C-alpha cells in the first residue's frame, strides 16, 4: 500500500500540472471502488477551478471553491498525468480532464481506493476528523509523544502506526525509524523514556523526509505522479532484510510478525 511518502510524492508530482486549471470533464469508467463513486460527481465540479492539491495523512485533497474531492490510492492505486493520446489501460477507472494535454488518470487494479465528494468542511469528514498530527508538523514532538505514550501498553511499533497517534507512519517507515532510534519494536509504549521519545520523533521525521526526497519506496506497482517509481527502497536498512547482516553490528536481522505485519529488527542494536 502506498504510504505517506508515496502519497506526498504523488501530490508534488501532479499539483503543478493541475492547480489553477478548470476541470473540463470527469470520466468514470468503473465506479466500483472501495466505496462506489458518485456518478453525479461531474455535476459538482465540472467547469470549476481547482484551487489546491493538499494531503492529509494518506488522503489527497483536491480543493474546489464549492467542496473537496477526497482521494485515497488504496492498496495498488496510482495517479498520473497523461494526455488524450495516452492508451487507456485495464484498471484505468477515472479521468479528471483539465484539457487534452492534461488528464489526471486513476489506475487501481484492486479497486481499494476511493474518490469521494465533500461539500462541507473537509476537516470534519469522518475519515479525517479523528486523525493524529502530521509527522512532519511541529505539533508532532517529543512532549506530545511522551504524554500520549503514558496511556498505552501496546508494543511501540504497533502504537506509532496508529493514525490516531500520528498519521502516515506505515510498516516500512516504522521499522526503519525504530532501528535508527535503537528501540526494540516490542517495547511497550508507556515504557519509553522522554529521551527515547525525543529520538524517535526525530528519526520518524528524518526517515519520512528522506523517503519523500527520494520519491517514495519502490514496492509492487507504486509510481509517482510522473509515472516513475520511487527509489527509497535502495536505502532501507531493515525492512525486507530479515536474516541479512545488520548494517551496524553485522549480526543477522530477526524477522517476525507483529499485528500481522512483518517486523524486522536487530536483537543487538535494538535492546
C-alpha positions as CSV (number, residue, x, y, z in Angstrom):
1,X,0.0,0.0,0.0
2,X,1.3,3.5,-0.8
3,X,2.4,5.1,2.5
4,X,2.7,8.8,3.3
5,X,5.9,9.5,1.3
6,X,4.3,7.9,-1.8
7,X,1.2,10.0,-1.4
8,X,3.2,13.1,-0.9
9,X,5.4,12.3,-3.9
10,X,2.2,11.9,-5.9
11,X,0.8,15.2,-4.6
12,X,4.0,17.0,-5.6
13,X,4.0,15.3,-9.0
14,X,0.5,16.2,-10.0
15,X,-0.1,19.6,-8.3
16,X,2.0,21.7,-10.7
17,X,0.1,20.4,-13.7
18,X,-3.5,20.9,-12.5
19,X,-3.6,23.6,-9.8
20,X,-5.3,26.7,-11.0
21,X,-6.9,24.9,-14.0
22,X,-10.5,24.4,-14.7
23,X,-11.9,20.9,-14.8
24,X,-13.4,20.2,-18.2
25,X,-14.8,16.7,-17.6
26,X,-14.9,13.7,-15.3
27,X,-14.9,10.3,-16.9
28,X,-15.8,7.3,-14.7
29,X,-15.2,4.0,-16.4
30,X,-15.7,1.9,-13.3
31,X,-17.3,3.3,-10.2
32,X,-16.8,0.1,-8.2
33,X,-14.0,1.3,-5.8
34,X,-13.9,0.8,-2.0
35,X,-17.0,2.9,-1.9
36,X,-19.0,3.4,-5.1
37,X,-18.0,6.6,-6.9
38,X,-20.9,9.1,-7.1
39,X,-21.9,9.1,-10.7
40,X,-23.1,12.7,-10.2
41,X,-19.5,13.8,-9.3
42,X,-19.0,15.6,-12.6
43,X,-22.1,17.8,-12.0
44,X,-20.5,19.1,-8.8
45,X,-17.1,20.1,-10.2
46,X,-17.2,20.2,-14.0
47,X,-16.2,23.7,-15.1
48,X,-14.8,24.5,-11.6
49,X,-11.3,25.8,-10.9
50,X,-9.0,23.5,-8.9
51,X,-7.7,25.7,-6.1
52,X,-5.2,23.4,-4.4
53,X,-3.9,19.8,-4.1
54,X,-3.2,19.0,-0.5
55,X,-2.6,15.9,1.6
56,X,-3.9,14.8,5.0
57,X,-2.4,11.5,6.1
58,X,-2.7,9.2,3.1
59,X,-5.6,11.2,1.6
60,X,-5.2,13.6,-1.3
61,X,-7.5,16.6,-1.1
62,X,-8.4,18.3,-4.4
63,X,-10.0,21.6,-3.3
64,X,-12.5,23.5,-5.4
65,X,-14.5,26.6,-4.3
66,X,-17.6,24.5,-3.6
67,X,-16.0,21.5,-1.9
68,X,-13.3,18.9,-1.9
69,X,-12.6,15.6,-3.6
70,X,-11.1,13.2,-1.1
71,X,-8.9,10.7,-2.9
72,X,-7.2,7.6,-1.5
73,X,-4.9,5.4,-3.6
74,X,-5.9,2.2,-1.8
75,X,-3.7,-0.9,-2.0
76,X,-2.4,-0.6,-5.5
77,X,-3.7,2.7,-7.0
78,X,-1.7,5.5,-8.6
79,X,-2.5,8.9,-10.1
80,X,-0.6,10.1,-13.1
81,X,-0.7,12.9,-15.6
82,X,-1.4,11.8,-19.2
83,X,-2.6,13.4,-22.4
84,X,-5.5,12.5,-24.6
85,X,-3.3,10.3,-26.8
86,X,-2.4,8.1,-23.9
87,X,-3.6,4.5,-24.2
88,X,-6.4,3.6,-21.8
89,X,-5.2,0.6,-19.9
90,X,-7.2,-2.0,-17.9
91,X,-7.9,-0.7,-14.5
92,X,-7.8,3.0,-15.6
93,X,-11.0,3.7,-13.8
94,X,-11.3,7.5,-13.6
95,X,-10.1,10.6,-15.6
96,X,-10.2,14.2,-14.5
97,X,-9.9,16.0,-17.7
98,X,-8.4,19.5,-17.5
99,X,-7.5,19.8,-21.2
100,X,-6.4,17.5,-23.9
101,X,-2.8,17.7,-22.8
102,X,-3.6,17.4,-19.1
103,X,-5.6,14.4,-17.8
104,X,-5.4,13.2,-14.2
105,X,-5.8,9.4,-14.5
106,X,-6.5,7.0,-11.7
107,X,-5.3,3.4,-12.1
108,X,-6.3,0.9,-9.4
109,X,-6.1,-2.9,-10.1
110,X,-7.5,-3.9,-6.7
111,X,-10.1,-1.2,-6.6
112,X,-9.5,-0.5,-2.9
113,X,-9.0,3.2,-3.5
114,X,-11.7,5.8,-3.0
115,X,-12.9,9.1,-4.7
116,X,-15.4,10.9,-2.5
117,X,-17.0,14.3,-2.7
118,X,-17.4,16.5,0.4
119,X,-19.2,19.9,0.0
120,X,-18.6,20.8,3.7
121,X,-15.6,21.4,5.9
122,X,-13.2,18.6,4.9
123,X,-11.6,18.7,8.4
124,X,-14.9,17.4,9.8
125,X,-15.1,14.5,7.4
126,X,-15.4,11.2,9.4
127,X,-12.4,9.8,7.6
128,X,-10.2,12.7,8.7
129,X,-11.7,14.2,11.8
130,X,-10.1,11.9,14.4
131,X,-6.6,11.6,12.8
132,X,-3.5,12.4,14.8
133,X,-1.0,15.1,13.9
134,X,1.1,15.1,10.7
135,X,4.5,13.5,11.5
136,X,6.4,16.4,9.8
137,X,4.4,19.1,11.6
138,X,5.6,21.0,14.7
139,X,2.7,19.5,16.7
140,X,4.3,16.1,16.5
141,X,7.1,16.5,19.0
142,X,8.7,14.7,22.0
143,X,6.4,16.3,24.6
144,X,3.3,15.2,22.6
145,X,4.6,11.6,22.0
146,X,5.7,11.1,25.6
147,X,2.4,12.3,27.0
148,X,0.4,10.1,24.7
149,X,2.6,7.1,25.4
150,X,1.8,7.1,29.1
151,X,-1.7,5.8,28.3
152,X,-0.7,2.8,26.2
153,X,0.9,-0.6,26.9
154,X,0.9,-1.6,23.2
155,X,4.1,-2.5,21.5
156,X,5.7,0.7,20.4
157,X,5.8,-0.3,16.7
158,X,2.0,-1.0,16.7
159,X,1.4,2.2,18.6
160,X,3.2,4.6,16.3
161,X,1.4,3.0,13.3
162,X,-2.0,4.1,14.9
163,X,-3.3,7.0,12.8
164,X,-4.9,8.5,15.9
165,X,-1.5,8.9,17.5
166,X,0.4,10.1,14.4
167,X,-0.6,9.7,10.7
168,X,1.4,8.2,8.0
169,X,4.0,6.0,9.9
170,X,3.3,2.8,8.0
171,X,5.0,-0.5,8.4
172,X,8.1,0.2,6.3
173,X,8.9,3.5,8.0
174,X,8.1,2.3,11.5
175,X,10.7,-0.5,11.0
176,X,13.2,2.0,9.8
177,X,12.6,4.7,12.4
178,X,12.7,2.2,15.3
179,X,16.0,0.8,14.1
180,X,17.6,4.2,13.8
181,X,16.3,5.0,17.3
182,X,17.7,1.8,18.7
183,X,14.3,0.9,20.2
184,X,13.0,-2.6,20.2
185,X,9.7,-2.9,18.4
186,X,8.1,-4.9,21.2
187,X,8.9,-2.4,23.9
188,X,5.7,-1.1,25.5
189,X,4.9,2.5,24.6
190,X,4.5,3.5,28.2
191,X,8.0,2.3,28.9
192,X,9.6,4.8,26.6
193,X,11.6,7.4,28.3
194,X,11.4,11.1,27.4
195,X,14.8,10.9,25.7
196,X,13.7,7.9,23.6
197,X,10.5,9.8,22.5
198,X,12.8,12.7,21.5
199,X,15.0,10.4,19.5
200,X,12.0,8.5,17.9
201,X,10.3,11.7,16.8
202,X,13.5,12.9,15.2
203,X,14.0,9.6,13.4
204,X,10.5,9.4,12.2
205,X,10.8,12.9,10.7
206,X,14.2,12.0,9.2
207,X,13.1,8.7,7.6
208,X,9.9,10.2,6.1
209,X,11.6,13.3,4.9
210,X,14.3,11.2,3.2
211,X,11.8,8.9,1.6
212,X,9.9,11.9,0.2
213,X,13.1,13.4,-1.1
214,X,13.9,10.1,-2.8
215,X,10.4,9.8,-4.3
216,X,8.8,7.2,-2.1
217,X,9.5,3.5,-1.8
218,X,9.6,1.1,-4.8
219,X,7.0,-1.6,-3.8
220,X,4.9,-3.6,-6.3
221,X,3.4,-1.1,-8.7
222,X,3.7,2.2,-6.9
223,X,4.6,5.1,-9.2
224,X,4.6,8.8,-8.6
225,X,2.6,11.4,-10.4
226,X,5.1,11.4,-13.2
227,X,4.6,7.7,-13.8
228,X,8.1,6.8,-12.4
229,X,8.8,4.5,-9.4
230,X,10.2,5.7,-6.1
231,X,13.8,5.0,-5.1
232,X,13.8,4.9,-1.3
233,X,13.9,1.1,-1.3
234,X,17.6,1.4,-2.1
235,X,18.1,3.0,1.4
236,X,16.2,0.6,3.6
237,X,18.3,-0.7,6.5
238,X,16.0,-3.3,8.0
239,X,12.7,-3.7,6.1
240,X,12.8,-6.6,3.7
241,X,16.2,-7.6,5.0
242,X,15.3,-10.3,7.6
243,X,18.2,-12.7,8.0
244,X,20.7,-10.4,6.4
245,X,23.5,-8.7,8.2
246,X,22.7,-5.6,10.3
247,X,24.4,-2.5,8.7
248,X,25.7,-1.5,12.2
249,X,26.8,-4.6,14.0
250,X,26.7,-7.2,11.2
251,X,24.6,-9.7,13.2
252,X,21.7,-11.3,11.3
253,X,18.5,-9.3,11.5
254,X,15.5,-11.0,13.0
255,X,12.2,-11.1,11.2
256,X,8.9,-11.8,12.9
257,X,5.2,-10.8,12.7
258,X,3.5,-8.2,14.9
259,X,-0.1,-7.4,14.3
260,X,0.0,-9.3,11.0
261,X,2.8,-7.0,9.8
262,X,6.3,-8.1,9.0
263,X,8.7,-6.7,11.6
264,X,12.5,-6.7,11.1
265,X,14.9,-5.6,13.8
266,X,18.4,-6.2,15.3
267,X,18.4,-8.0,18.6
268,X,21.8,-6.5,19.4
269,X,21.2,-2.8,18.4
270,X,17.6,-2.7,19.5
271,X,17.5,-3.9,23.1
